[in-house]
Amino acid sequence: MMPPTKRPPRGVIEPDLLIAAYKTGYFPMAESREGPIFWLSPDPRAIIPLESFKISRSLRQTLKKGLFDLRIDTAFERVLRACAERKETWISEEIVASYNLLHELGYAHSVESWQGGSLCGGLYGVAVGGAFFGESMFSRKRDASKAALAALVGLLRKNRFELLDTQFITPHLASLGAIEISKSEYLRMLATALLKDCTFAN
C-alpha cells in the first residue's frame, strides 16, 4: 500500500493508515504548521544501529551523575508540542491530533528528561513490531535530548528491537552513530523487524 502523496488537513490521520504507512516505509509530515500532509519515504534512509550508538564522554558523565529523571510516556503531548516549538515546523495540529490518538492506542511513545520537576528534553516516536520510528526531539537543557535518546536505545536493546529509524541524517544524529542506508536495504531491515513482537516498555 502506498499512501497518497499529499492531502489537505482534515483533523486527524486514521490510525490504521498511519500504521500501514510505517510498515511500508512511509511517514507523514506537514508542509507547515497549517499546511497539508505529505507522505515521505526517503532514499537514502537514516537509522541508528542499536549496537553502535555512541555515547560521548560528557554524556556518559551526565548519565552517571543522574542529572535527569528519565521517564516514559508521562507527558506525551507536552513532548510533541515542545518538538513543534520552532519558527518552522512540520508538526501541525493534525500531526498532534494523529499522534495523540496513536499514543492512546499504545503505538506512539515519549521518552522524557525531567529536572527539578520541569520537562527539559525528550523525544517521541512510534513502535511497531521490532521497529521504532523516531519522529522528533527537543532540548531545553544541555544533553537533555541526548539523555532521552540514550534511554531509548537502552530500552530498545533490552526489549530486543531490531530497528531504530531516524528518517533523515543530521550532523547531530551522525555524531551519535546514525548512518544512511539505501531504501532497499531499509525495507529489508524493516520487514525483518516487523516479524518480531516486541513490547516497548515493561
N, C-alpha and C positions, 0 to 999 in steps of 0.2 A: 504494500500500500504506500502510495506517495501522497502526502498532504498537499492541499492547494498551495500554490506559491505565495499567494497574498490574499488577504481578505480584510474588509473594514471592521473596526471594533464593534462587537456585539455583546459585550458584557462579560462573557466567560467562554473559555475553550473547553469543550466537553472532555472530561477526564479520559474516556475511552480513546478519543482521538489523540490526546497528548501521549498516553502510554504507548499506543500503537506507533506513533511517530518516533518516540525514543527507541523502540525496538527495531526500527528500520533505519536508524542513523540520523533522524531529523530532530530539530528542536526549534521552538518559536522565539522570535524577538520582535518587539515593536519598533517601528520606524523612528518613533519619538515618544515622548510622554503621552501624547494624544493621538499618535499615528496608527496606521494599520499594522496588522501582524504579518511578518514574513516567516517562511519556513526555510531553514538552512541545513545543509549537510556538507560542511566544508571539506575540501581536499587540497592539501593535507589536513589531518585532524591531530589535535594535540591531546596527549594523555600524560599522566604521571605514573610510570611503572611503580607499583607499590613497593617492590623490593629495592628501588633505587631513589626513594625520597631523600632529599638532602636537608639535614638539619645543621645550620651554621653553629659555630661555637657560641655566638651571642644568644641565639635562640635556645640552644641547649642549656645555657646558664639561666635564661628566663624561665624555662620549664622546670629546671631543678629548684629554683627559688620559689616556685609556686606563686608567681606574681598574679596569675589569673585563675579565677574559678571557672573551669571549663564545664559547660552544661550542654545537654542535648534536648532540643525541642521544647524549651521553656518559654521562648519568645519568638516564635517563627515569623509572625507578621512584622514584628519590630525589626528583625534582621532583614527581611525582604525590603521593607521601606527604607531602612538605612542604606542598603545597597543602591537604592534609587536616588539618594541624596547627592546628586551631582548636576552640573549645569546641563549636560546632555546625557540622556539615559534611554535605554531600550526597555526599561521596566515601566510599562504603562499600568493604568488601573485595571485593564483587562488581564494583564500578566499577574498582577497582585491577586485579583479575584480567582484566577485559574489555579494558581499555585497554593493559595489558601485552601481551596477545595481539595487539591491533591494531598495537602498536609492532613486535612481532616480524614481522608481515606487511607492514610498511612503510607503514602508513597513519597511525599516531599518532607525533607528534614532540615533542621538547622543545627549547627554546632556553634556555640557562643562562648565568647570570652568576657567574663564579668570581673569587675574590680571595685571594691567598696560599694557594692550594691548597684553599680552602673554598668550597663551594657556598653562595652567599648570596642568590640570587634566580633566578627563572625562570618559565617558563610551559609549558603543553603544550596540544596540540590535535590535530585530525585534518585531513589533506589528502586531498581527493578531487577529481579533475579540476583545475579552476582555482579551487577554493574551499578556504579554510582556516577551520575551525571552532574558534575559541579556546574552551578549556574553563575554565581557571583559571590563576592566577598567585600567586606568593608573593614576599615580600621580607624579608630579614633585615638588609639594609643600605640606607641611603638611595639611591634611584634604581636599585637592583639590578633590580627587575622592569621598570621603565621602560626601562632599557637593553636588556633582553631583548626587550621589545616593539618597540623601535626597530630592533633587529637583525632581528626577524621581518618587520617591514614592508619593510625594505631587501631582504630575501631574496625576499619575495613580489613586490615590484616587479621585481627582477632576473629572476625566472623567469616573469614575465608572468601572475601570478594575477589574477583578476577580483574576488574577493570575500573580505573578512575579516569573518567573523561573530563578534560578541561576545555574542550571545544576548540579554542584558539590558543596560540602560544604568545606570551609576552616575556620581556626580559625578566620580570619579577618571577613568573612561573618557571622559566628556564633555570633560574638560579636555585630553584627548589627541586629540580630534577625533571621538569616537563620536557617532553620530546615531541617531534612531529612524526607521524607515520602516514602512509598512503591511505586513502579512503578504503581501498580494497582490503588492506591489512586490518584497518579498524573494524570493518564489517565482519571480518573473520573472527577477530577477538571478541566482538560484541556477541556474535552468535554463540560462541563457546560460553561466555559469561552468563547469557540468558538461560542456559541449560541448568544452572545452579539455582537452588532455593535457599537464598541467604536471608538471615534476619539482620536488619540494620542495627538495632540496639536491643540488648537483652541483659 
